[in-house]
């Protein structure tokens, strides 16, 4: 009997499920889809069978994640790719927070579920949704290996000097307060692909990875191991993001509570959902911000300037952390598509051996590519991320063992 080679990747959010079915013989995609607005009357499921190019959309109420995954299973079955297929080897789940307990992909059992649940206080928006997706998938295929791939795992190699906050260690340990980092599957994949682009083994290459989407994070990767990253206990720390503030003087929170009379929930909403680019100029779409700048909008220009200033600071900081940098890699929605962001972030860093070739930077493409001049001491690259492939690869490697 032929060994099963397919992996279904599930990314369960609070009101959505993204999914991809891959065949690991050649890492090809068989189906991709999204269920959004779960729990609303206007729920939508969009499913594409890659082999035929057939795309189907359904709108209407989908009550919960159980109903959403059953609908996904039905769509896959219509294409002959059902969850009951003997070709399905495992289901890989994106789990945002694994704390320090999970440092690698893990086959899910009751103990693993309990630990993910214990981590809910440090990931209240993400881990509950991830758990729901896991439990629903387990109910649909209780006989199939379910694997958790953690956003935080790649960053567990950070030294304590980078991972610890300068607060009482006893209090920190009691409440699990430390810097965990996120977007780990993306940083792992992109750092490895950057090394491949340079024709080197990941163990030989030091890379600064800039994952720039609505959520944004930077990492310093030394010889394939993360030694620092910008996000911390939660995804709020670090770079300016679409709606998150990033780095902030902690006393701002006390000030807003004492002087501004804001509740903790109001401050939480302000910093996570009404700050960043959106808070600065009312837009979190970089394309719209650049359009407004071209029309002379000073508010948008200031927002862009703050965004770039913070980004440039992290590039410089991680250059110092690594000591030697072989490449800076831009990835994710903004990093891959916004040439002005890449140009502005590298401008003025020629003394560090960094430069961007204007013509190369303007070229759009789906493949990893260099945008630095041949004479540059440090490579600057655009490397499209593929978190689903990374999750599937890690899942299949574990199940294969």
N, C-alpha and C positions, 0 to 999 in steps of 0.2 A: 504493500500500500504506500502511495506517495505521501511524504510528510506534509502536514499543513504549512502553508507559507504566507497566509494573509494575516494582516493585523488591522483591526479597527481602532482608530484613535478617536477618543472622545474628550472634548474640552467643554465641561459643563459650567456655565456661568449662572448667576442668580436668576436670570430670565431667558437664558439662551443655551443652546447646545450646538457647538461646531463639531463636525465629524469628517473623517476621511478614512477610506478603506484602501490599503496599500498591499501590493504583492511584493514581498521582500526578496523574491528571486532577482528582481531587477529594480527594486524600489519604485515601481510604477504605481500611479494612482488609478484605482478602478472606479471610485466614486467619491464625490465631495458634496458637502451640504451644510445647511444652517437652519436651525429652528430658532426663531426669535419671538420676543414678546409672549413668552410662555405665561399662562395665567390670565391673559387678556382675551377679549372678544376678537381682537385683530391679530391674533397669532399668525405667523407665516412660516412655511417650510419651503425651502428651495433646495432641490436635489438635482445633481448632475451625474449621469453615467458617462464617465470619461471615454470609454470604448466606443460608444455610439454617438456621443456628443449630445444626447437627449437631455434636455433640462425641463424639469417639472416644478411648478409652483402651486402651493395650496394656501389659501387664507381661510381663517375661521378659528374659533376658540380651541385652544389646546390647554387643558386644565392644569397640567403639572408635568414634571420631568418624566414620570412614568408614561404618561400619554405621549409625550414628545418622542421618547426612545422607541415606543411601540410603533409610532408613525414612521420613524426612521427605518426600523426593521422591515416594515411593509414596503417602503420605497426600494430598499436594497433587494428584497425578495422579487419585486417586479422586474428587476434587471438580472435575475438569476444569481444574485450575490447575497442571499439571505443569511441571517445569523445562525441558521441551522446547518450551514454548509460545512462539510468535513474539511474544507480547505482553510477554514478560519482557525488560526493557531492561538490567538489571544486577543484581548481588548486592553489597549493601553490608555490610561487616564492621566491627563494633566492635573496635578495637584499643586496648588500655589505654594503652600507653606508646609515644609517638612521638619522645621526646627533643626536641631543638631542631631536628632535621633536617626534621621534618614539621610544618608550620604550617597546613596546610589539607588537605581531603580529597584523596586521591591514588589514581590508577589503579595497580593493583598489577602490577609486573613483577619480574624476578629481582633487580634492584637494590634495590627496595623490600623484598622478602622478606629479603634479606641484611641490610638495616639494622634491620628489626624483630628479626631474630635476634641482631644485635649488641647490642641493647638488653635482652636477656634478663637480664643481671646486675642491672639496676635494676628489673626487673619479673619475677622468677622464677616467680611464681604465675600470671601472666596472659598474658604474651606467648607462651609456648610453646603454650598452649591456643588462642590467637587464630591462631597460625600453622597449627596442625593443621586448624582449621576452614577457613582460606583454601585450603590445599593440597587438601583433600578437595573443596571446592566447585569448584576449578579442574579437578580430574580429572573431575567430573561434567559441567561445562559449560566446556570449554577455549576455546570460541569467544566466550564472554560476558565483557564488561567486569566485573572485580572491583575494588571500590573500598574502600580503607581509610579509615575515619573515626576519628580519634584522640581519646581522652579528654583528652590533654594539649594539643591544638592551640589551643583557645580561650585557654589561659593563656600562650601564647608572646608575647602583647603586654605582659606584665609588664615594667616597667623593671628594669634590672640591680640597682638598689638594693633591689628587692623579691625578685628571683629568686636573688640571690647569698647564700650563707652566709659568715659572717665567718671563713673559713679561708684558708690559702695558695692563691691563685688557680691556681698551677701544679699543685698537687696536685689541686685541685678539677677543673680542666679535664682532667687526665690520666685521672681516674676518672669523669668526667661527673657530678660532684656539684654539684647546684644544685636549686632548687625548681621542680618541673615542674607540680604540681597535677593533679587528676583530676576526674572527673564533668563534664568540659568540655562535652559535648553537652547535659547537663541545664542547666548554668549559662547556656549560650548561649541555649537555647530559653526558659528561664524569664525571663531578663532582657529578652528581646525581647517576650515575652507580657505582662510587667508594664508595659512602655512602652505596648503596645497597650491594656491595661486602663485606663491613665491618659489615653488619647487622644492620645499624643505619639509622635514618632519616637524610636527607640532612641538616636539621636545626641544627643538633648536631655535624656536621663534618666540619673541616677545611682542605681544600685540595689545594695543589699546582698542577695545571694541566699544563703539558708540551705537547703542540700540535706541533709535529715535523714532518713536511713534507717538500716539496720544499719551501713552506712558513712555517714559524715557529713562535709560540707565546707561552708565559707563562701567567698564571693568578693565582692570589691569591683569593681563594673562601672561604669566612667565613660564615658558616651556610647557604650555598646555594646562597649567594649573592657575586658577584664579588666586591672586594675592591681595586684591582690593576691589571693591565695587561701590557704586554711589548710593544705592538704596540700602535701607537699614533694617530696623525692627519691622517696619512696614514699607510699602512702596511709596511713601510720601517723601522720604529724604532724597536729596541729591539734585539732579538737574531740574530746570524749569520744564514743566510738562504741559499737556493740553489744558487740564483743569486743576492740576496739583501744583502747589507752591514750590516744592523742592526745599532746599536748605533754608532754614528760618531760625532766627534767634528764639530759643525756647521762651524767653521772657515776653515775647509778643503774645503768647497764649495767656499768660497771667494778666497782661495789660488789657487784653480784650475782655477777660472775665471780670476784672476788678473795676476798670475804668469804663469799658464799653458795655458792661452789664450783659454780656453774651453768655449763654449756657454752653456747657461742654459739647452738646450735640450741635449747636449752632456753629461753634468754632470748627468742629470736625467737618461739617458740611462746607464751611467757607474754605478751609485749606485743601480739602480733597476734591470738591466739585465746583467751586466758584473762584478758583485762583489760577495760577499759571497764565498761559496766554489768554485764556478766556476771561480771567479776572482782570487782566491788564488792558485788554482792548475789545472784549466782547466776542472774539472769534478764537476757536482752537484749531481751525483748518489752516495749515501753513500756506496753501495756495491762495486762500482768500486774504490772508495777511499780506502776502507779497503783492497781490493785486492792489490792495489799499495803499501800500507803500509807493507803488508806481504812480498812484494818483495823488501822492503828496500827503497822505494821512499821517499826522505826527504821532497819534496814539498807537497806531500799528507799528510805526517805525521804532518807537520806544520799546514796545513789547518785544520786537525782534532783537533789538539791541541788548536787552536784559537776557533774553534766551541765549544769544551768542556769547555774551560775556561769561555766563555761568559755564557754558560748554567749553569755552577756551580755558577757563580756570581748571577744569577737570583734566583736560588734555595735558596741561602743564604739570599738574599734581601727579598724574599717573606716569608721566615721563620721569619725574623725580623718584617715584616709588620703584620703577623698573630699572632705572639706571641706563639701560640700553633698550631702545625701541626699534623694532624692525618694520613695523607697519601700524598704521591707524586705519581701522576698518569701520565704514559707515554702513548701517543696516536698518531694517524695518521701514515703515511707510514713508516717514520724512527722510530718513537717512539714505534710502535708496532712490528717492524721486525728487528731492528738493536740492537742485544744484546750487542755488544761492546760499543755502545753509552750509553746505560743504565748503564752498568758496570762502565764506565769511569766517567759519570756524578755524580754518587753517591760515588765513591771511595774517601776516605779521609774525608767523612762527618759523620763518626761514632760518633764523639762528639755531633752531633745533633740528634743522635738516628737513623740514617739512615744506612742501609746496604743492600747489594744484595747477595742472595744465588746463587752461580755460576751455580748449577745444575738446579734450578728453572728458572733462567734467560735464560738458553740455550733452554728451551722447547718452541716450537712454538705452537700457538693455536688461535682459533677464539673467544674464550670466555674470559671475564674478569678474571684475575688471579693475585695472589700475587707472587712476586718474592723476597720478603724479608724473612729472617729467622724468625721462630716463636718467637724468643727472642727479635726481634727488637722493639724499642720503637715506631717507626713511620713505618707504612706500606708503602711499595713500590709496586705499581701495574702497570700492563699493561691492559689498558681498550680500546678495539677497539672502535673507534668513529663511529657514525651513524648519520651524519648530515641530510640525507634525511628522516630518520625516525623521527628525531626531528622536522624537518619542517612540515612533514605530521601530526605529533601529535599536534603541535601547531595550524596548519591550521584547523584540524578537531575539536579541542576543541573550537575554535572561531566560526566556522560555526554551531556547535551544539548548541551554546548559542543563 
